[in-house]
Amino acid sequence: MKRGTTFLLVIFLVSSLQAGEAFAKRIYVTIGAGSVTGVYFPTAGAMAKIVNKKRKEHGIRATVESTGGSTYNVNSMSLGELDMGLVQSDVGYRAYNGVGDFKGRKVGKLRSVLSLHAEPFHIVANEKIKTFADLKGKRVNIGNPGSGQRSSAEALFTVTPFGLGDIVVEGLKASEAPDFMADGRIDAYFYTVGVGSANIMDVATSHKINIIAVDDDVVAKLKEGRPYYVSAEIPGGIYPNVDKPVKTFAVKATLLTTTDVPDDVVYNLVKTLFEDLDTFKKTHPVLNNLTPAKMLEGLSAPFHPGAEKYYRERGWVK
């Protein structure tokens, strides 16, 4: 009887120690996304789901937080409130280099993990607005403070025939804009987002809209001194009533972190994601054409050492 009791006690102690070790190695990683109606939120959610499937192997438990957007994510990472964040490449560039709206508050500890899809700048307008010039004097949402589209809008209006002072500026969150436009409280809104965003689809299916083009000469001026912007085209047939391609510009969606996050955590997260890349690509249409090569382009800060270690192992960087 004593032997049996002793044996059970040993088993209990070993099991407790193993459970304690597993609990001790558990690491929580919070990824900052954007509005729940944008592309960042489901993209971050897909990443977290893939990582969490293998949490028994690497101990990482990923969670996603809906946030105010790119600038918010950068600021929160700089304060240690977020471990990682999805950030437009232009915002990441300005933050890492301490220029533009980040002048005097450089976030030098930012590091790149990977790059995702291109994000065209959408100008979503009611059916009466057909050209960029028609926006003059209209009530336009340029995005909430801290959002990527607001930063892009402010940059855009430095090279357009008229400035921000010539429109009635609204600072709504991306999730609020469709309802405001549907109710006639705004005439148009800007949104830097992957093509096919539910945010735009929702209003386009219930109201007649136009997607307004940004002329080539304006895009050319915008790109001067701003290497994070690229010329882009929103395909026709994606949104109701928008049958022809619309010229605009775009940034890349990037996953950033900081030097505060341990190398092994970033390494295991990247490794897990790339090992199940096919599953990840199927989670949203904007991710369909991702390749490892594309996911290492358009980055606005140096690689995090953990990510770089994995990419070197795969022979993707030298």
Secondary structure as UniProt FT lines:
FT   HELIX           2..25
FT   STRAND          27..32
FT   TURN            36..37
FT   HELIX           40..53
FT   HELIX           55..58
FT   STRAND          60..65
FT   HELIX           70..78
FT   TURN            79..80
FT   STRAND          84..88
FT   HELIX           89..97
FT   HELIX           100..102
FT   TURN            103..104
FT   TURN            108..109
FT   STRAND          110..126
FT   TURN            127..128
FT   HELIX           132..135
FT   TURN            136..137
FT   STRAND          139..141
FT   TURN            145..146
FT   HELIX           148..156
FT   TURN            157..158
FT   HELIX           164..166
FT   STRAND          168..170
FT   TURN            174..176
FT   HELIX           177..182
FT   TURN            183..184
FT   STRAND          188..192
FT   TURN            195..196
FT   HELIX           198..206
FT   STRAND          209..211
FT   HELIX           216..223
FT   TURN            224..225
FT   TURN            227..228
FT   STRAND          230..234
FT   TURN            236..237
FT   TURN            240..241
FT   STRAND          246..258
FT   TURN            259..260
FT   HELIX           263..275
FT   HELIX           277..281
FT   TURN            282..283
FT   HELIX           285..287
FT   TURN            288..289
FT   TURN            292..293
FT   HELIX           294..296
FT   HELIX           305..313
FT   TURN            314..315
//
